Amino acid sequence: MKKFSIWLISFAFLSATAIQAQNKFNGYSYDVGANETDNCSYRFLPPQDRKNNIEVFLPGTDLKKPATGITACELSSVTGNRVAPNSEQKWCFQGPEELYEVRLSTGESFLWPTMSGRNIGFYNLKDFRPLRRIEGPTPKYVFSEPADYTKAFRNALMIMATRRGGTLFVPDGDYVVGTTDGNTRDPSYQGLTITSGVTISGASGAISNPTNNMPDRMSAARIRLRNNNQAIFRIGGCTNGVTIRNIELLGNSALAGEAPRDSTGTYGIEAIGRWSFNSRTKVQTANTSKNFRFEDIVFQNFDTGIILHNANTGRCNAAEQLCTSWQFDFVRVDHGHFVNNKTGISMDSFNTDWTIANSQFHMMAANAPGIGIRIKHGGGILIENTFGGGYSFGPDIGGTFLHIDNVATVTIISSSSERSQKSIYTEPYGAISSQNLTIIGSVFSDPIELNGRMNFVSMGNKYFGPTFKVAPGVTVNSVGDKFCYDPAISPGTCTDKIGGGNIVNSPGFNGGQIMFRTGRLPEGTGKTRIDGQPNLFGYDVELSKGLLQYDPNMTFRDITAMAAASESAVRVKDGAIAYCKDCKKAPTGLCTQGQAGVDGAFAKRINGQWRCD
């Protein structure tokens, strides 16, 4: 049995001081829902058989008291408590109450506050809880606290859909959705559909610890599921300008004392849509959705925290839609915290561009597949100041920070991953020659496996000794990268296994076609040394309108030292050429000591000797 709260309703639209005033109410009759079949997230109810009409009731009466004394406005018409919209499908009426309950022809009903004399566009989730009307000289209303908040969310989202946006404040609280009673699955629930212009703002984006009974079991505000194969929020086609922030989204998580629960098919935010194609007329309709901000959100215990996919994935009819190209664009994830999800973010559309910034991914290999960011198909992806990993190299090791199937470009700036099985992995079939992966100013110690024929550009990064496994077809450009810590500060840490293993003296790229790589000076001494490397051009070099200037001060003594054996092995190999200002050609063609200013020659390293012929 539901218990009624002792709180009397306190917001402005239920004040009795203006009970006789004529307040204005307007909106549209929509069917709201992102799904596999409809192109856009909301649809007008049809005018045929008056299906776009509404019925108006006094709130808190279980739809048993039709509204009286209401009049039409904005060219709508009123008959009794029924309101018919104008030619633009907008309905409008006036009445003495500050709140009514509106029922659509679908049978759904919504509490509808007046649009007169209030801060239109700003709503509080608590204002849409179930309420009971207490009759009297001054009618009053009492809220009840529902076990499930799905209807309250849908109520607020419907109002904002009819007004092309608004801000919904989610106060301190624990909000269950997708059930009939706080636990039992609601078979009709598919997610809370968000339409254009909507901002959802919670009280806090802190992480909860739901399995215990201590104070940290709760965050200030969280929305959660109690069943598998459900999403909390859904975003469909024809949607733009959506922001969700300052809240925790929790999957089907076990609370204190509960047995483990199934998170399969659970999503925090699901984006689903399609780029429609008419096979007869050849007309394409992108149903574009764009401009999304997901800020200060905790995604915990989901199958996937944020998922983007095309409608009818796995059974797409190419005669009706472009199967990998729904445009879900200009997405920014900022200060996201992804905890204990099977996958943090998954995107599957070529026509999508994302910025993922200032975020953390705790992805556990044991919670398979244990992926932080999965790009099945993507456009331009920027990852900056973002970090991922596990908790140890033992049972709590992380999975893969970034897994790429096929993408146009990925740029990673000032980011890192640690204590994981893999930092980055690219699928062989998807890593084609036009795919670019650029890493700048980042730190990756765990393995990076690059496959296929992709292009890899690395600038100013810090890697570990055995970080890379690179397929032969991958082209590599490296500028200013460092492998291993300074051996003068941390000797013996450049090994083939983090935290131990065999010393690695020549860390670097293991495979691939090195197009260009800046060199390094030798570091350290003894068995923990790190060998020097020359600057390397790995393909043809052409100079245009310029010259190649050699060091004019190189001497015979210098080139002799270059070829001498040392702790870091021979520096010079066959094929080297250098200008020598005091070299002299001997009768055998070998270089000998001459006199600077008199002699001089180009010395060439051939068969282990310097030749000046």
N, C-alpha and C positions, 0 to 999 in steps of 0.2 A: 504494500500500500504506500502511495506517495504521501510524504509528510509536507504539510504546508509550512513555509517559512513564517517566522513571526514579523518579518520586515514588511512594513507598508510600502507601497510603491512610492518612489520619491522623485522621479524625474518629471520634467516640466509638462510632458504631454498628458499626464494623468492628474494634474492639479485641478481641483474642483472650482477654483476661483473664477474660471472663465467658462463655466459649463454651458452657459447660454450663448456664448459667442459662436459665430459661424466660422468653422475652420475648414481649410481646403485640403483635399486629398486627391492625388492623381497618380497615374502609372500606366503600365501596359500589361496585357495578359500574355505572359510568356510561358513556354515550356523550356526550362533551363536544364541542360545536362550535356556534358561532353561524352561522346560515345563513338563506336566504330562506324556507324552508318551516316550520321548527320555531319555536314560540312562545318557548321558553326555551332557554338556552344549554347545558343538560345534561338528559339523560333517563336514567331507570333502564333498564337492560337487562331484558327481560321474563323472568319466571320460567318461562314455557313452554319445554319441552325443556331446562331447566336452563341457559338462556342467561345467567342472573345468577350462575352458579357461577364460581369461579376455580380455576386450577391454580397450585401453588406450586413453585418451582424454586430450587436453589442459584444465587446470582448469579454471573455471569462464566463460565457453562458453556454458553452458547448454547442455553439451555432443554433441555439434554440430561441433566441430573441432577435428577430429581424430589426434592423435599424429603422427608426422613424424620423421624420422631419428632415430628411436629406434632400438636397436640390442639386440640379445639374449645373455644370460650368464647362467652359471651353468647348461648347457645341456638342457635349455628350448629352444623353437623355436618361432620365430616371423614371422608372415605374415601380412604385412601392420601394422595395429595398434592392431592386435590380438596376444596374447601371450599364448602359450600352455606350461603347466608345464612339468617338467622332470618326471622320473619314480617314484620319491619320492613325487610327487604331489606338488612340490615347483616350483613356477614360478619366473623368474628373467629376467629383461631387463635393458638396459642402454639407456640414452637419455640426450640431452643437457639441459633440464629444471631441476629445483630443486624441482618441485612439479608437479604431474600429477593427473588426476582423473581416477580412476580405476572402471570399471563397471563389476559386476559379471553376470553370466547367470540368476540369480534370478531377475535381474533388479536393484538391489541395487548398488549405486555408493559411492565411498569413496575418499576423498582427501588423496593422498599418498605421503608423503615427502621422499626425498632421504635418503638412509641409508649410504651415503658417506659423510665423513668429518663433522659430527655433533655428538652431545652427544646422541647417539642412546639409547632409553629407557626412555628418559625424554620428556614429552609432556605437552603442555599448551592447555587447553580446548578452549581458544579464537582462537587458530590457526586453528580450524575446523569449524568456522562460515562460512556462505555463503560468496562467494567473486565474484567479477566481474573483468575480465581481460580487461585492457585498452591497446590496441595495439599501437605500436609506435616503433621507433628505439630501445628503451629500454622498453619492456613491463612492465606494472605495474599492481598491484592488489589492489582493494579496498574492505574492508570487509563491510558487512551489519550486523546489530544486529538483530538476529532472535527473534520472539516472543516466540518461543519454542526451547529448546536446545536438544531435544531428538536426532536429527540427528548428532549434534556435538558430543554428548557423545558416540553414537554408532560408529561413525567414529573412535574416539580415542580408544575405547574398541576393535574394530575389529583389528586395527593395533597391539595392545598389545596382542591380542589372537594369532595372527600369529607369534609373536615373543616370545611366552611363558612368557609374563609379561612385566612390565614397570611401570613407575610412571606418573600419570596424575595429574597435578596441576590445581586446580579450583580457579581462582583468585577472588578477591572482585567482588561480583555480586549477582543477584537474578535470579535463573535459573528455569524456568518452564519446566516440562517434561510431556509427555503423552497426549499432545493436538495437534491439527492441526494448531491452530492460537493463542495459549496462553490461551485459555479458552475452546474451543470445544473439546470433547473427541475424541481421535484418536482410532478407533475401533481395529486397529492392534497392539496397544501398550500393552505389557505384563510386562514391567519392563526392566531396563537396566541390561543385563546379564553381570556379571563379571566372567572372566575366571582366570586360574591359574596365580600366580605370579604378580597380579595387585595390585598396591597401588594407592589409590585415596586420595589426600591431599588437603584440602581446606585452605582458608586464615584465618579462625577463627572458633572456636566452641562456640561462644557467643549465648545467647538466644535472640530472637527477640520478639517484641510485635506487631504482625501484624495488630491488630484491631485499632490502633491509627495512628495519623499523626505526632507524635513526632519522634525525631531522633532514639529512640530505637525501632521503628517499624521494623527496618532491623538489621540483623546481617551482619557482613562483607561478609560472603559467605553462601548462603543457596540454597538448591534445594527443589522444592516444587511441589505438585500436584494441579490440579484444578478440579478433578473428584473423585468420589468414586470408590471402587473396582479396585484399581490400587496399584502397588508397585513402589517405586523409584528404588531400586536395587534388582536384583534377583541373587541367587547363586544356581547352580544346581550340578549334580553329576560330579565326576572325576575332582574336583577342589581343589587346595591346595595353601597355601601361599598367602592369600588375606588380605590386610590391608585397612581400611577406617578410616580417622582421620581428626580432625580439621575442622568440618563443621556442619552446622545445616541442618537437614532434617525436612521438614514441610509437614504435611498432607494437606487435602483439607480444608484449613483454610479461614475464612472470613477475607478479608482485610477491611481497614477503610471504613465505609459507606455501606458495603455489608451486606446482610441478612445472617443468619447462614447457613453453608454449611454442607453437609452430609459426615462424615468420615468413613462410613461403608465400611469394606473390604479394607481399606488403610493400607499399610505397609511401613515402612522405609526401612527395609532390610528383604527380604523373602528368606529363604533357602528351596528349594523343590527338592526332589530326591527320588530314590527308590532302594531298594536292590532286584535286579531281580532274578527270580527263574524259571528255565526251568523244567516244570513238566515231560517232556519226558526223558531228559538226567540227571535230578537232579542236574545240574550244577547251582551254585549260583554265582552271580556277585554283589559284594557289592557296586560298583560305589562310592567308598569312597571319601569323601571330608573332608579335615582337615587343621588345622593350620590357624586360623582366628583371626585377631585383629581388634577390633572396639574401637577406642580411641578418647577421646575428641569430642564426637558427641552429639549434641542435637537432641532428637527425640520429636517432638511436634505435638499434635493434630492428632494422628493416631488412627485407630482402634487398631493396635498393632505395637509397635516400631520395635521390631525384632521378627520374627516368624520363627520357624523351624517346618516343617511337612513333612510327607511322601506323595509322589504323590498319587493321587486318594483317598485322605482321605474321608472316609464315603462310598466309593464304591470300596474298594480295593478287587482285585481278588487274593485270597491266592494261587492260582495255578500259578500266574505270579510274585508275589512279596511277601516278608516278610512285613507284613502290618504295623509294628511298629518299624522297626529296621534299617532304612537307617542310615549309619554311617556318621554323621556330627560331627567331633571330634576336640578336642583341641581348644576350643573357648575361647577367652579372651575379656571381655568387661571392659574397663578401663576408668575411668573418664567420664562415660556416664551420661547424664542428661535427664531424661524422664519426660516430662511435659505434663499434660492434655491429656494423652492417655487413651483409655479404658483399655488396658493392655500394660504394658511396654515391657516385654519379655515373649514369650510363646514358650515352647519347647515340642515337641511330638515325641520323638524317644528314645528307650531304649539305643541305641548305640551312646550316645553323652555325652561329658564331658566338663564342662564350669567352668571358673573362672569369677566371676562378682565382680570387685574391685573398690573402690574409687568412687562409683556412687551414684546418687540420684534418687529417684522415688517419684514424686508428683502424687499420684493416688487418684482421687476424687470419692467418692461413688456415687455421683450424675451422674457421667459419667460412667454408668454401663458397665461392672461389676466392674470397679474401682480396678483393680489388678495390683500390681507392677510386681511380677514375678510369672508366672504360669508354673508349671511343670506337664504336663499331663503324659508324660513318660520321664524318664531321667536316666542317668548313675550316674557318680560322679560329684556333683555340689558343688563348693566352693564359698561362698559369704563372702567377707571380706571388712571391713571398708566401708560399704555401708549402706545407710540410706533411709528411706521412711516415708511417712505420708501425712496427710492433712494439712489444714491451721487453723482449729478450731474444736471444738466439736459440732458445730452447723451445718448450711447448708454446710459448707466447710469441713466437716469431710472426712477423707480418707477412702478408702475401705479396702482391704486386702493387706498387704505387700508381703506375700509369701503364695501361694495356691498350695498345693501338692496333685496330684492324685496318682501317682505311680512312685517310684524312687528307685535306689539302695542306694545311700548315699547323704545326704546334710550336709555340714559343714558350720556353720556360725561363723565368728570370728570378734570381735570388731565392731559390727554393731548395728543398732537401728531402731525402728519405733515408731512414736508417732502420736497422734491425729487421730487415725484410728479406724474403727469398729473392725478390727482384725489385730493382728500382724502376726500370722501364723495360717493356717487352713490345716488339712489333711483330705482327703476324707476317709470315713469308708471302702469303697470297695477296695481301693488301698493300704491302710496302712497295709501291711502284715508283718509277723514276721521278715522277712529278711530286712525290710526297716529300715535304721538308720538315725536319725536326731541328730546332735551334735551341741550344741551352746557353744561358749567359749568367755568369756570376753565381753559380749554384754549387752545392756540395752533394755528391752521390757516392756512397761507399759500397753499396750493395750492387750485385751484378746488373749490368745493362746489356740486353741481348737485342741486337739490331739485325733484322732479317730482310730478305727481298732485295730491291734495287733502289732503296730510298736515298735521299740526300741528308747528311748529318753535318751540322755546323755547330762547333763548340768554341766558346770564347770565355776565357778567364775563369774556368771552373776548377774545382778541387775534386779529384777522384781518388779511389783506393787503387792499390797495385793491380789486382786482377779484375777490375770492374768490368771490362769490356769483352764481349764475344760478338764479333762483327762478321756477317756473311760476306763472301767475296764480292758480291754485286753492290754493296753499299759504298757510296762515295763519302769520304770524310775530309772535312776542313777543320783544322784545330789551330786556334790562336791563343797563346798564353796560358794553356791549361797546365795544371800541376797534378802529379800523381804522388801520393803518399805525403806524410808529414816530413818536415825538416829533420833529417837524421841527426843533426847537431843537437836538436832539442828532444826528439823522440827516437833514439836509435833502435833499430830492430823491429819497428812497427810496420815496415813495408814487407808484408808477407802475402802468401797466396791464400790465406784465410784470416778473416778479421779476428783479432784476439789470439792469434797463434799461427802455426803452420811454418812453411819454409820461407826463407828470405827471398825476396824478389829484387834483383839488382837493376833490371831494365823494365820497369812498369810502363804501360802504354796501351795503345790500341792493338787488340789481338785480331788481326784480319782486316778485311775491307780494302778498298782502293783509296789510299791516302793521296788526296789531291794537293793538300798543303798542310804542313805542320811546323809551327815554330819550335825551335830547339830548346835545350836546357843545358846549363853548365853542370859538370859533375858535382855531386854533393856527398859529404861524409867520407869516411875511410874504413878500411877493413871490410869485413864481411857484410856490414850493414850499409855499405855505400850505395848510392843511386847513380848509375852511369849517366854521363852526359849524352846528349843527342844533338846532331846538327839540325839546322833548319832544313826542311825537306820539301821539294817540289816533286809530286808523284806523277806528273804528266808533262807533256810538251810545254816549254816555256818560250814565249815570243816577246821580244822587246820592240816596241813601236816608237819611233822618233826619239830614241834615247840611246844610252850606251851602258855597258856593263863595266863598272869601275872596280878593279881589284885593289886591295890594300897596297899602296906604293912603298910601305916601309918594311915589308916582309924580307927577311934575310935568309941566307943559307943555313944559319944556325937555327932559325925558327922552324924551317921546314924539316930539318933533321929531327928536331924535338917532337914535331907532330907525328912522325912515323915511328918514334921510339916506343917500345913496350912500356906500359904503365899499369897501375893497379886496376884502372878501369878499361883495360884492353887497348888495342891499337886504335888511335883516333882516326888515322888516315887509311883509306882503302883504295884499291886500284880504281882509276877513273878520276881521281882528284886533279885539279889544276890550280896553280897559284902563281902570282907574279913574285919573282925573287930579284931584289935590286942589286945583289952582289953575286949572283950565280954565274958560273962560267961553264961552257960546254967542254967536256973532256973529249979526247979522240974517240972514246967508246960511245959518245952521245950522252953519257951520264952527267949529272950536275956536280960541279965541284965549287970550292970556295974561290971567289973572284974578288974584285975591288968595286965597291959602290961608286957610281959616277963614271966608271969606265966600262964595266961589264953589266950584266943584267939579262934576264931571260924569263920565259914562262916555263915553270917546272911542272911536269906531268907525271903522275904516278902510274907506272906501267909495270906489271909483273913484280910488284913489291919493291920497285926502285924509282928514284926520281930521275927523269930524263929531261934534258934541256935541248934536244934536237928537234 
